[in-house]
Amino acid sequence: MADSVKRPRIENVVACLREGGVVLVPTDTVYGLAVSPDHPDAVERLFALKRRPFHRNLPVMVADLDALAPLGLERTAAMDRLAASPFVPGALTLAVGFSGAPRPAWLMGRDEVAFRIPNHPFLLDLLRVMGPLLVTSANGHGLVTPERVDNILPQLSGAPDLVIDGGKLSGDPSTLVNCRVDPPRVEREGVIPEKTIRELLA
């Protein structure tokens, strides 16, 4: 049975993640399931909880753009333009390729990575302490992410180790833009309309 809290102490969340736990967290968009990439067993559990196919790579959350360089990610002109927009930090996920620089072992075998900087004070503090985290929407694979924790847990195949109840969230996902292709392509329209993305890139 997962521990559920409404006002978590960041050290408790850090401890859970560092011990290989899976944490259900509120974000500035939808609820997410978060794990440390340093724990392959935790990553496998996350996939199992969602019943997510293993070929669908997990997105990454980072505290700021400086966190991208140690991941070996490529910064394109389109990515930099979108990252400089008012939507970062916020509900904008950007997919990029690799620069050829060294990358951590947990990113080996990937061609691209989708990353996001959340506009959520607690998550940003957590990311500054932990470094990049693998975070994906908290729902059964293929299902809409519920707005409340009580509706999320029945969708999952098991329980996270720690549940942070942030109340009712919007239920609207981030907008995903693939900056690895030219021109960039909106692969999921979420909070930010595709029209707005096109205007930012014009």
C-alpha positions in Angstrom: 0.0 0.0 0.0 1.4 3.4 -1.0 2.0 6.2 1.6 -0.2 9.2 0.7 0.6 12.7 1.8 -0.8 16.2 0.9 2.2 18.3 2.0 5.3 16.3 1.5 8.8 17.1 2.9 11.2 17.2 0.0 13.7 15.0 1.9 11.1 12.3 2.1 10.5 12.3 -1.6 14.2 12.4 -2.3 14.8 9.4 0.0 12.1 7.4 -1.7 13.5 8.1 -5.2 17.1 7.4 -4.1 16.0 4.1 -2.7 14.5 3.1 -6.0 10.9 4.1 -5.4 8.1 5.2 -7.7 6.4 8.4 -6.7 3.1 9.8 -7.9 3.5 13.6 -8.1 1.3 16.5 -9.0 2.7 18.7 -11.8 1.7 22.0 -13.4 -0.3 19.9 -15.9 -1.4 16.4 -15.0 -0.3 13.9 -12.3 2.9 12.1 -13.1 4.8 9.0 -12.1 8.4 9.8 -11.3 11.5 7.6 -10.9 15.2 8.1 -10.7 16.9 6.9 -13.9 19.7 5.5 -11.8 17.4 2.7 -10.7 16.6 0.3 -13.6 14.3 -1.7 -11.3 12.2 1.4 -10.6 12.0 2.2 -14.3 10.7 -1.3 -15.0 8.1 -1.0 -12.2 6.9 2.3 -13.7 6.4 0.7 -17.0 4.5 -2.2 -15.3 2.3 0.2 -13.2 1.1 1.9 -16.4 1.2 -1.2 -18.6 3.2 0.9 -20.9 5.0 -0.8 -23.8 8.7 -0.9 -23.2 9.5 0.5 -26.7 7.9 3.8 -25.7 10.6 5.7 -24.1 9.9 7.8 -21.0 10.2 11.6 -21.0 12.6 13.5 -18.8 12.0 16.4 -16.4 14.9 18.8 -15.7 15.2 21.9 -13.5 16.7 24.1 -16.2 18.4 24.1 -19.6 21.8 23.7 -18.0 20.8 20.2 -17.1 20.7 19.2 -20.8 24.5 19.3 -21.5 25.4 16.4 -19.2 22.7 14.4 -21.0 24.4 14.8 -24.3 21.4 16.4 -25.9 21.6 18.6 -29.0 20.3 22.2 -28.8 18.8 23.3 -32.1 17.8 26.9 -33.1 14.1 25.9 -32.9 14.5 24.3 -29.5 16.3 27.4 -28.1 13.6 29.7 -29.5 10.8 27.6 -27.9 12.8 27.3 -24.7 13.1 31.0 -24.5 9.3 31.5 -24.7 7.0 32.3 -21.8 5.9 28.7 -21.8 9.2 27.4 -20.3 9.1 26.6 -17.5 5.7 25.3 -18.2 3.5 23.0 -20.3 5.9 22.6 -23.2 7.7 19.4 -23.9 10.5 19.4 -26.4 12.0 16.4 -28.2 15.6 16.6 -29.3 18.4 14.4 -30.5 21.9 13.9 -29.3 24.9 16.0 -29.9 27.5 13.2 -30.0 28.8 14.2 -26.6 29.0 11.6 -23.8 25.6 10.6 -22.4 24.6 8.7 -19.3 24.1 4.9 -19.5 20.4 5.2 -19.0 20.0 7.1 -22.3 22.0 4.6 -24.4 20.0 3.2 -27.3 17.8 6.2 -27.7 17.7 8.4 -30.8 15.9 11.3 -29.1 14.6 12.5 -25.7 11.5 14.5 -24.8 12.2 16.8 -21.9 10.2 19.4 -19.9 10.9 22.0 -17.3 7.8 22.2 -15.1 6.4 25.4 -13.8 5.9 23.8 -10.3 7.9 25.1 -7.3 8.0 21.8 -5.5 9.0 19.8 -8.6 11.7 22.3 -9.5 13.2 22.1 -6.0 13.1 18.3 -6.3 14.8 18.3 -9.7 17.5 20.6 -8.4 18.3 18.1 -5.6 17.9 14.9 -7.7 18.9 15.9 -11.1 16.9 14.7 -14.1 14.0 12.4 -13.4 12.0 10.1 -15.7 8.4 11.4 -15.3 5.4 10.2 -17.3 1.6 10.8 -17.0 0.0 8.9 -14.1 -2.6 6.8 -16.0 -3.1 3.4 -17.5 -1.5 3.2 -20.9 -3.8 4.7 -23.5 -6.2 6.2 -21.0 -6.8 9.8 -20.1 -5.0 11.0 -17.0 -7.6 11.6 -14.3 -7.7 15.0 -12.5 -7.7 13.4 -9.0 -5.5 10.8 -7.2 -8.4 8.7 -6.2 -9.3 8.1 -9.8 -5.7 7.4 -10.9 -4.9 4.6 -8.5 -7.5 2.2 -9.9 -6.0 2.6 -13.4 -2.6 1.4 -12.2 -1.4 -2.2 -12.0 -0.2 -1.8 -8.4 0.6 1.1 -6.1 3.4 3.7 -6.2 5.6 3.8 -3.2 4.7 7.4 -2.3 1.6 9.3 -3.4 1.6 13.1 -3.2 -2.0 14.3 -3.4 -2.1 17.8 -4.9 -5.9 18.0 -5.2 -7.7 18.4 -8.5 -5.4 19.2 -11.4 -6.4 20.5 -14.9 -6.1 17.1 -16.6 -4.6 18.9 -19.7 -1.2 17.5 -20.9 1.7 19.5 -22.1 2.2 20.3 -25.8 4.9 18.1 -27.4 7.0 19.6 -30.1 9.6 17.5 -32.0 12.6 19.8 -32.6 14.7 17.0 -34.0 13.0 17.3 -37.3 13.0 20.4 -39.6 10.6 22.0 -39.6 9.7 21.2 -36.0 6.5 19.1 -35.7 3.8 19.3 -33.0 3.3 15.7 -32.0 0.7 16.3 -29.3 -1.4 19.4 -28.9 -2.0 20.1 -25.2 -2.2 23.2 -23.1 -0.5 25.3 -25.7 -2.3 25.4 -29.1 -0.4 24.4 -32.2 -1.1 27.8 -33.7 0.8 29.5 -30.8 3.8 27.1 -31.4 3.8 28.1 -35.1 3.8 31.8 -34.2 6.7 31.3 -31.9 8.7 29.6 -34.6 7.8 32.0 -37.4 
